[in-house]
């Protein structure tokens, strides 16, 4: 209609159509760039969904990754009426989280060492399993930053489904810095050398098992420094014993890998689901969920802004037909110009609305991400109706002797109200947590060195008839019953910190979850019909997912800050009392024989806090890491302990390391001991840098920049840690403060820098690749326990599952005679 007659003169003369399209193809990238400048510094997600400011900061609710009916026009954003039973679980923000803010409360990580060897799954070849070689290699892979893939060989076919299901819930040990605790050789498969030979799995409940993966909506990541730099906060008795170098009955009974946290990588509005990066392997396998990446969504939003800017400018001169033609031209011919491939351009086009008339609606909704994934953003009222609060409790040093850490009420909890949800991973048979004497053998299929059960001479050499020598620590965090082989591992937020208190002294109890398939609401996590199945049926493929849950419920009013207790049952209480009594009797026998109390060397965790000035006694004073010369001198003098020049044999040092070529500017001030060296004992010396190694860097440039061995995105992650030896040290001084006039020194040592020999790779034959790196800051040097020397490996450490009350335990699961 407007162009039926000659237009009036305008400050923006409208060009002919052919010229217009040509101009757009030239100018449109500039419009996108302008939109990018306007958005610079804005790392926020779409604004909140209303209803924020509630008391609960974290909700367990059905994940937006659950399939919904195609007829559901809003994609399930409002009602959740099409959520399957049981749903995929998700973790949602109950309030807004700012970038870098810790989400929820710190968790505890439980290491499961050498699982392939102990379960007997590392000894069969493809011929024996009937599996294809490519399938084996594919399933042996692990994600770079995270989740394990199912193992390549399986001895017990009846347990295959359980093992595949359980392993996908766990993380690789570098997520908590635990990759040096076990076997002494590297696996030649997996995540670039970090999967040690025996396959260690790391169970991290709460955020570690409830945050889902979505390739285009990653809004959280591990904050690994909080775990690496944790302070040994424990109950008073354990802390006193450790400080005095004494053994105690709780040593090795609980995990020392606590203070595990995640942080927001961008603003997370109240009601948004929380997603983490599981690593490259998971991204490839789950690409069918959504091929779009965060960069694709960002580019789509910039394109929408640029197109709307143009169309608003010429609004009075564009007919609907011409607007449609211009829009089609832009998304089909111009948008692809900025894409790296035809596949990416197709994905980016799919994020744009089909017609120009819907552009404003997409922008007003919050952008392409929110328009395409509406159920990622929930109203907090929806979460209250369809979910459960996950942050009612938080961890801290327990009030119970030798219990380590406990759980405390974050807010007042009334009698009968929810303390914490406990979704459960079911383990159909407790033998999955048995441990054996292991030996190294060559896998005939892969030519790798693997760990297998030691043969007792009465079998075919695979150790199948060997007797267990211990139990995985995970058993202490599982629920079970003396008449059953079924174990249940809970992964609610902070619920693994809840300690035991007998009888009426407990203030909480477990019940089967009210969020069941037979109840109201949308969570429907618990399947009561599973309680009627036999343990062997629980291993069937149809049950290879989470379908069981407890609720921890207050049995009386619990005050804010009060420690929460469960009654673990009479069997557990009796087992603990017997363990303590045996420990005390052995101590008394040793004293009667004239022996002194056994001195227990400090652990890596305790030395870590001491050397980095994190203990109350240190007052913030750093202890320098010794050089080999200092260690030898101390050994000759017969000294020991945790002095400034020696540390126990049970620990060694590791460095967070990324490095680059030395530049001339690095040696402007090279008078210090390690500052200006460029060679050391025949090794070329590199400069430490906090710029992490990038896996996308060309291998040929590895000598110039990076080379940290796979530290992607953060040099302080466990993936960047390598065993290292300190060979030189340089003190770093600060000026003397006014209140330090009484000190004679004109300057005070503030910290240290080191030259370190760093072991980048270690093959199963013992050969290593070593780099010498200078400028390593004091904070980048850590203590780690040597293989099998940590408290968790202590012989005779307490092991017992938590008891499930007899009156709620299913009759169908009682497949074991009571001992």
Secondary structure, DSSP 8 states (H G I E B T S, - for coil): -GGGS-----SS----HHHHHHHHHHHHHHHHHHHHHHHTT--B-S---S----S-SEEEEE-TTS---TT-TTTTSS--TT--SS--EEEEESS-B-TT-EEEEEEEEEEETTHHHHTT-SS--HHHHT--HHHHHHHH-B-SSSBB---S--S-GGGHHHHHHHHTT-EEGGGTT-TTSS-SSB-SSSSSS-SBTT--EEEE-THHHH-B--TT---EEE-THHHHT------HHHHHHHHTTB--TTTTSS-SEEEEEEEESSBB-TTBB-BB---HHHHHHTTTT----HHHHHHHHHHHHHHHHHHHHTGGG--HHHHHHHHHHIIIIIGGGG-SSHHHHHHHHHTS-SSGGGHHHHHHHTSHHHHH-GGGB--HHHHHHH-EES-SEEEEE-SSTT--EEEEESS-B-TTSEEEEEEEEEES-GGGGEE--EEEEE-TTT--EEEEE---SSSSSS-TT----EE-GGGGGEEE-TT-S-EEEE-STTGGG-EE--GGG--EEEEE-SSBTTSSSS---B-GGGGGS-TTGGGSGGG-S--EEEEEEESS-B-TT-B-EE---HHHHHHHHHHHHHHHHHHHHHHHTT----B----HHHHHHHHTT-STTTTT-------HHHHHHHHHTT--SS-TT---TTEEEEEE--EE---GGGGTT--STTTS--EETTEEEEEE-SS---TTS-GGGTTTEE-SSS--S-TTSGGGEEEEEEEEEEEEEEE--GGGTTSS-SEEEEEEEEEEEEEEEE-TTS-EEEEEEEEEEGGGEEEEE-TT-SGGG-TT-----EE--GGGS-GGG--S---
